[in-house]
Amino acid sequence: MAQAYVNNNFHVLVVGAGSVGCTIAQRCKSLNIKCTLFERESRLNERTRDWNFGIYHAMPQFNECVGEDISSRIPTVLVDPIRGFSDQDVFPIINGQTGEILMKLPTPNVVRLNRSKFRALIAEGLDIQYGKRLRDIQCPSGTDTVIVHFEDNTTVTGNLLIGADGANSRVREFLLGREKAALQPLAVFGCGAVESLSADISRKIRDINDLYFVAYHPEGPCAFMALHDVPDPDKPETWQWMYSLTWPDKDSPTPAGREEIRKSWLFHAEKLAEPFRSAYLEIAPTATIWCDRLAEWRTEAWDNRNGRVTLAGDAAHPMTYHRGQGLNNGILDAAYLCRSLNAHCQDGKGITDVLEVYEKELQERGKEAVISSGENSLMVHDWERLKQSPIFTMGFKPLAEGR
């Protein structure tokens, strides 16, 4: 019997050690593909800004990538490990003016993750180099290598560079140029925070739903709250909540500075029904609140430099967050990309051929997900169009299931 082809010299370089980058590296590790991650932070979870997110439909692909050891410990990084999973989980959609529940979307056994804890788990055992800010990329002609230069004057050479460096991806800019790679702003502002509440309000919020909910107001604001951490189940004042407050606005400049952001937060929070109003107003004086104009980039094909540079995750399909599809699509990217890498390193298929398969699927799926998410974000801030939005018609299902 002929010996199977194995390419042990192939070296994957991943810019970005976030959720998608680490998921790719974990799968490469199990496939014995050399993989190094480069992260601009100086240490894991250096940034104080945190959030949480859900895996709704990509859990099989996530388990494929990370293996049994990490999969078995996912319950420890849920927003509430004691609560765990429930096949009765629902996502309430609420009239933010009256408090009336408009509908409950079934989300059985949703995996709601504390991002910083999740990232620490999936970074275990990986080769991550910190403090690495990308400066330049070179793909020398006549070679099968890519050369990456960082701002600390270090250089590394590999065979494939994967840009998993987020919505403002420098790798995407290298592949497409600054103008074509630029994010496109939408007519929606978004603010967010992670904070605790007084025991009374915290209990009232969790009585509505013990995991998460969203409240849409006829005048435009959208308030989303999700449980973030439960240090002590018996002390509601210790529970942390992730807040999101978004509203439509086409022309105003982005609120900047603590007082301006707080003023916008208070203006829209005052419109909400109780107990949402009290929850948002209570944290306003002390919370660190971030604020951005929402933006997207509608995925298009790129020149992968003869199989040497590609994209994954938010770098490939930065989308708005109201339908919760960013992480799920990033996990699909990781699984499908690693299948292609295995076909090259184990089965001897050409790298350009396997990347063509990966990129064709990603670019179609990614573009559809970006458009659907963006349209949803605009529609949920328009009371007349709200119930035709994808969150009402499809929930958190992937587009293929929603058709």
C-alpha positions in Angstrom: 0.0 0.0 0.0 1.3 3.5 -0.9 2.1 5.7 2.0 -0.3 8.6 2.5 0.9 12.1 1.6 1.6 14.2 4.7 3.0 17.7 4.6 4.5 18.3 8.0 6.3 21.5 6.9 3.2 23.5 6.2 3.0 26.5 8.6 -0.2 28.4 9.2 0.0 31.9 10.5 -3.1 33.4 12.0 -3.4 37.2 12.7 -5.9 37.5 15.6 -6.2 35.3 18.6 -9.9 35.9 19.2 -12.6 33.3 19.2 -12.3 32.3 15.5 -8.5 32.4 15.4 -8.2 30.2 18.5 -10.8 27.8 17.1 -8.8 27.5 13.9 -5.6 26.9 15.8 -7.2 24.2 18.0 -8.3 22.3 15.0 -4.9 22.7 13.3 -3.3 21.3 16.5 -5.4 18.2 16.4 -4.6 17.7 12.7 -0.9 18.1 13.4 -0.7 21.2 11.2 1.8 23.8 12.6 -0.1 27.0 13.5 1.1 30.2 15.2 -1.3 33.0 16.3 -0.3 36.7 16.4 -2.3 38.9 18.7 -2.0 42.7 19.1 -2.9 42.6 22.8 0.0 42.3 25.1 -1.7 39.5 27.0 -4.8 37.5 26.9 -8.0 39.5 27.5 -6.0 42.7 28.0 -8.9 44.9 26.9 -11.4 45.7 29.6 -14.4 45.8 27.2 -16.2 42.5 27.4 -19.4 41.0 26.1 -21.2 37.7 25.7 -22.6 35.8 22.8 -24.4 32.6 21.8 -23.8 29.6 19.8 -27.1 28.8 18.2 -26.5 26.4 15.3 -22.8 25.9 14.9 -22.1 23.7 17.9 -21.4 20.6 15.9 -18.7 22.5 13.9 -17.3 24.0 17.1 -16.9 20.5 18.7 -15.3 19.3 15.5 -12.6 22.0 15.9 -11.8 21.9 19.6 -12.1 18.3 20.6 -13.5 16.5 23.6 -11.4 18.1 26.3 -12.5 21.7 25.6 -16.0 20.7 24.6 -16.5 19.0 27.9 -15.6 22.2 29.7 -17.8 24.6 27.8 -20.4 24.5 30.7 -17.8 26.2 32.9 -17.6 29.3 30.7 -21.3 29.8 30.3 -22.7 33.1 31.6 -24.3 31.1 34.4 -22.6 27.7 34.8 -25.0 26.7 37.6 -28.0 27.4 35.4 -26.5 25.4 32.6 -28.5 24.4 29.5 -32.3 24.1 29.1 -34.3 22.7 26.3 -37.0 25.1 27.3 -34.9 28.2 26.6 -36.7 31.1 24.9 -35.7 34.6 23.7 -38.5 37.0 24.6 -39.2 39.9 22.3 -40.9 42.7 24.2 -42.7 46.0 23.4 -40.3 48.4 25.0 -43.1 51.0 25.4 -45.6 48.8 27.2 -43.6 45.8 28.5 -45.9 43.4 26.6 -44.2 40.3 25.3 -44.7 40.2 21.5 -43.3 36.7 21.0 -40.9 34.1 22.4 -38.4 32.6 20.1 -37.4 29.1 21.0 -33.7 28.8 21.6 -33.3 25.3 23.2 -30.0 24.6 24.8 -28.5 27.8 23.7 -24.8 28.1 24.5 -24.5 31.6 26.0 -20.8 32.3 26.6 -18.9 34.8 28.7 -16.5 36.0 26.0 -13.4 36.5 28.2 -13.8 33.1 30.0 -14.5 31.4 26.7 -11.5 32.9 25.0 -9.2 31.8 27.9 -10.5 28.3 27.5 -10.0 27.9 23.8 -6.6 29.6 24.0 -5.2 26.8 26.1 -2.2 25.0 24.7 -1.8 27.2 21.6 1.3 29.0 20.3 0.2 32.6 20.7 2.6 35.5 20.3 1.3 38.7 22.0 2.0 42.3 21.3 2.1 41.7 17.5 0.6 44.5 15.5 0.6 43.8 11.7 2.6 46.3 9.6 3.0 44.6 6.2 2.5 41.4 4.2 4.7 40.2 1.3 4.0 37.3 -1.0 7.3 36.8 -3.0 6.7 35.7 -6.6 8.0 32.2 -7.4 7.6 30.9 -3.8 5.0 29.2 -1.7 5.6 31.4 1.3 4.1 34.5 2.9 6.2 37.0 4.9 4.6 39.0 7.7 6.1 42.0 9.3 5.1 43.4 12.6 5.4 46.9 14.2 7.9 45.6 16.7 10.3 45.0 13.8 9.9 41.2 13.9 9.2 39.1 10.8 7.8 35.6 10.4 7.5 33.4 7.3 4.9 30.8 6.7 2.9 29.1 4.0 -0.6 30.5 4.7 -1.7 33.7 6.4 -5.2 33.7 7.8 -6.7 37.1 8.6 -8.9 36.6 11.7 -8.2 40.1 12.8 -11.8 41.4 13.2 -14.1 43.8 11.5 -11.3 46.4 10.8 -9.0 43.7 9.4 -5.6 44.8 8.2 -5.3 41.6 6.2 -8.6 42.3 4.3 -7.2 45.8 3.5 -4.0 44.1 2.2 -6.0 41.8 0.0 -8.5 44.3 -1.4 -7.0 47.8 -0.8 -8.2 50.3 1.7 -11.2 51.6 -0.2 -12.7 48.2 -1.2 -12.0 46.8 2.3 -13.6 49.6 4.2 -16.6 49.1 6.5 -19.8 50.7 5.3 -21.6 52.7 8.0 -25.3 52.1 8.7 -28.0 54.5 10.0 -27.9 53.0 13.5 -25.9 53.9 16.6 -25.1 51.3 19.3 -24.0 51.7 22.9 -23.0 48.9 25.3 -21.8 48.2 28.8 -21.3 45.4 31.3 -22.5 46.3 34.8 -24.2 45.0 38.0 -27.5 46.3 39.3 -29.1 46.7 42.7 -30.6 43.4 44.0 -34.2 44.5 43.5 -33.8 45.5 39.8 -31.6 42.6 39.1 -34.2 40.2 40.3 -37.0 41.9 38.4 -34.9 41.7 35.2 -34.2 38.1 35.6 -37.8 37.3 36.4 -38.6 38.4 32.8 -36.1 35.9 31.5 -33.2 34.4 33.3 -30.8 34.6 30.3 -31.7 37.4 27.9 -34.4 39.4 26.2 -34.8 42.3 23.7 -37.2 45.2 23.9 -38.2 47.2 20.8 -39.8 50.6 21.2 -42.2 52.2 18.7 -40.1 55.4 18.7 -37.0 53.5 17.6 -34.7 52.4 20.5 -33.8 48.8 20.9 -32.8 47.6 24.4 -31.1 44.2 24.7 -29.9 42.7 28.0 -28.2 39.4 28.6 -26.9 37.8 31.8 -23.1 38.1 31.8 -21.7 36.6 35.0 -23.1 35.1 38.2 -20.4 35.4 41.0 -22.9 34.5 43.7 -26.3 33.0 42.7 -27.8 34.1 46.1 -26.7 37.7 45.7 -28.4 39.4 42.8 -26.4 42.6 43.4 -23.3 40.6 42.2 -24.9 39.4 38.9 -23.4 41.2 35.9 -25.5 42.1 32.9 -24.5 43.0 29.4 -26.4 46.0 28.1 -27.0 47.0 24.5 -28.9 50.1 23.5 -29.3 51.0 19.8 -31.3 53.6 17.9 -31.7 54.8 14.3 -29.8 57.9 13.3 -28.6 58.6 9.8 -26.8 61.9 10.0 -25.6 62.8 13.5 -22.0 62.4 14.5 -21.1 59.5 16.8 -21.5 60.5 20.5 -18.0 61.0 21.8 -16.8 61.4 25.4 -18.3 60.1 28.6 -20.8 62.9 29.1 -22.1 62.9 25.5 -22.5 59.1 25.4 -24.2 59.2 28.8 -26.6 61.9 27.5 -27.6 59.8 24.5 -28.0 56.8 26.7 -30.3 58.6 29.2 -32.4 60.2 26.4 -33.3 56.8 24.9 -33.5 54.9 28.2 -36.1 57.3 29.6 -38.5 56.0 26.9 -38.4 52.4 28.1 -41.1 50.6 30.1 -40.2 49.4 33.6 -38.1 47.6 34.8 -36.0 48.2 31.7 -36.0 52.0 32.3 -34.7 51.6 35.8 -32.1 49.1 34.8 -30.6 51.4 32.1 -30.9 54.6 34.2 -29.3 53.0 37.3 -26.0 52.2 35.6 -25.7 55.5 33.6 -23.8 57.6 36.2 -21.0 55.1 36.8 -20.8 52.7 33.9 -18.1 52.7 31.2 -20.3 52.9 28.1 -18.9 52.4 24.6 -20.7 53.9 21.6 -20.2 53.3 17.8 -22.1 53.7 14.6 -22.9 50.2 13.3 -21.2 49.1 10.1 -20.8 46.2 7.8 -18.8 44.9 4.9 -20.6 42.9 2.3 -18.3 40.0 1.6 -16.8 39.8 -1.9 -14.1 37.7 -3.5 -10.5 38.4 -2.9 -7.2 37.4 -4.5 -5.7 34.9 -2.1 -2.2 35.4 -3.7 -2.0 32.0 -5.1 -3.2 30.3 -1.9 -1.1 32.2 0.5 -3.5 34.6 2.2 -7.2 34.3 3.2 -9.8 35.5 5.7 -12.0 34.1 8.4 -14.5 35.4 11.0 -15.4 39.1 11.3 -12.5 39.9 8.9 -14.4 38.0 6.1 -17.9 39.1 7.0 -18.3 41.9 9.5 -22.0 42.1 10.3 -24.3 43.8 12.8 -25.2 41.9 15.9 -29.0 42.0 16.3 -29.5 38.5 14.9 -26.5 36.9 16.6 -24.9 35.4 13.5 -21.3 36.7 13.8 -19.8 34.0 16.1 -21.8 31.2 14.4 -20.6 32.1 11.0 -17.0 32.4 12.3 -17.2 28.9 13.7 -18.4 27.6 10.4 -15.4 29.3 8.7 -13.0 27.7 11.1 -14.4 24.2 10.5 -14.6 24.5 6.8 -11.2 26.1 6.4 -9.5 23.4 8.5 -11.2 20.7 6.4 -9.6 22.3 3.4 -6.2 22.5 5.1 -6.4 18.8 6.0 -7.2 18.0 2.4 -3.9 19.8 1.5 -1.6 18.7 4.3 -2.9 15.1 4.6 -4.3 14.2 1.1 -2.0 16.3 -1.1 -4.6 18.4 -2.8 -3.3 21.7 -4.1 -3.6 24.6 -1.7 -5.2 26.9 -4.3 -7.7 24.2 -5.1 -8.8 23.6 -1.5 -8.9 27.4 -0.7 -11.1 27.9 -3.7 -13.6 25.5 -2.2 -13.4 27.2 1.2 -13.6 30.7 -0.1 -16.4 30.1 -2.6 -18.7 28.7 0.2 -17.7 31.4 2.7 -18.1 34.3 0.3 -21.6 33.3 -0.7 -22.7 32.5 2.9 -20.9 35.5 4.4 -22.4 38.0 2.0 -25.9 36.7 2.6 -25.4 36.8 6.4 -24.1 40.3 6.3 -27.0 41.6 4.2 -29.6 39.8 6.3 -28.1 41.0 9.6 -27.8 44.6 8.3 -31.4 44.6 7.0 -32.6 43.2 10.3 -30.8 45.9 12.3 -32.5 48.6 10.2 -35.9 46.9 10.3 -36.0 46.4 14.1 -35.7 50.1 14.6 -38.7 50.7 12.3 -41.9 49.8 14.1 -43.9 49.4 10.9 -41.4 46.9 9.5 -40.4 45.2 12.7 -42.4 42.0 12.3 -41.1 41.4 8.8 -37.5 41.5 10.1 -35.4 38.3 10.0 -35.4 38.1 13.8 -39.1 37.7 13.7 -39.3 35.5 10.6 -36.2 33.4 11.1 -35.0 33.9 14.7 -31.4 32.7 15.1 -31.5 30.1 12.4 -28.9 30.1 9.7 -30.1 31.5 6.3 -30.1 28.0 4.7 -32.7 26.8 7.3 -34.7 30.0 7.1 -35.4 29.8 3.3 
